[in-house]
C-alpha cells in the first residue's frame, strides 16, 4: 500500500493533474450552487473534454473533482434560498435554511464547508486503507439487504416529525411512496397511474418535486409575508457571525466523527449513495440528541446541519470503492463515471489495482487534495456568497422563481414539468400552511422506487417474504428500522409523562 500511495502522489502532484483537481473542483462547486444542475448533468457534459486529455488518470481526476465539488457546492442553494437541486443536499436545508433566516447564513456556510471537508477527508483516508476489504463487504449485500436498508431509511421519518406530528409524517411518507409508483417500474414495462399522459411514462422528476416542495413555497411565502425576507442578515446587508464558537465546535466534533464513518460505509454499498447517507445521518443524530439539543433540530441546529453535509461527502468518496474495485456503479453519477472509464479503455474491477495502479492510487490521493482545495476556495468566498440574502425581496423572488423553473425544465427538457411544478408547488404550500412536514414526502418518493425494485427481486428469488427472517443481515437491519421508530416515540411519551408529573406536583 505504501508503494501505491507513493505512486499515487507522484501521479497526482504533476502540474497537469493538480490543474485538473483545481479546475474540476471549481466547475463542480459553481454548478452545484445552481438548483437543477447536479453532478450527473455536468459530468456528462465534461466527458468529451476529459477524453480529449488522453491520460486516463488526468481524465478521472477531473471528473472526480467535478463530482465531489458539485456535492460540496450543492449545499449553498439549500442553505440560502431553500432550493436543493441535488437529492443529497435536501437534508442540509432542514437546518441550514432556518439558520440563514435567523441571520446566520455565514455561519451556516462555514459549518457546511468544514463538515464537507471533514467527511470527504476521512472518507479518502478510509478509502486509502480499506478499499479492498470494503469491496468484499459490499458483495455481501443483495436485494434483500437493500430492501431492508430502504426500510431503515423510511424509518427515519420519526426524525423529521415534530412533537405530535408523527401521524402527519407517516401520511406524507405514504404520499411520497404513492408518487414513486407513477410510471414504469423495473419489474413491469407497463406504465402505471399516468392517466394516459405520455410525459409521466418515466414518472415524476426528483428535481421537479424538490423544487415544488421547498423552493416554490418559499417564493410564495415571500410574496404573502413582506417581512419574511427582512430578517437576520438581510437587514443591513452586513454578514455577521462567520466564525463558529468553541462550544459549537465541541458539539459538532463527535457528529463529524460518527457521520464520516457512517457515511463512508453507506457509500460503499452499491445503490445506497449520498442521499440515503445524508438522511440517515440526520435521523441518527436527531435520535441520539437529548432535551434542548433535539428540540433545536429543524429550527437551526448546528448538529442538524453538520450531520448530512459530512455524511453525503463521505458517501461520495465511499462510492468509489465499488466503482474502482468491483466495476459496479453505486449511483447514477458513478454510472456515468463508469462509462467514462470504459471510453478511456480502462476496465474498473479487481484487476485495476494490478493493471493500472497509477490510476487507482492517483484518484484516491487526488480526493484528499481536492477536499483541501475546496476548503481553501470556499472559505474566503463565504462572506460574498452569503450576501445573496441581502438582495431586496423584489429581486429575490424573481431570482428564486427563475432558478426553480429553469432547474425543473432543464432536468427533463419538457414543458410539462413546469405545469407539474406549479401544481405540486401550490399543493405543497397548502400542506405547509396546514403544518404538515414535507421532508417525509420527499424521503418516501426518493426511496420508494428502490424499495419496490429490491423487494420484487428479493421475493422472486425466495418465492415469498421468508428472506426477511432467513437472512441474518436483513433481519438485523429490519430490527434497527423498528428501533428507529419506537425509540423516539417512547422518549417523547416519557418526556410528556414527566412534564405532566411536574405540572401535578406544582
Order of alpha helices (4+ residues) and beta strands (2+ residues): alpha-alpha-alpha-alpha-alpha-alpha-alpha-alpha-alpha-alpha-alpha-alpha-alpha-alpha-alpha-alpha-alpha-alpha-alpha-alpha-alpha-alpha-alpha-alpha
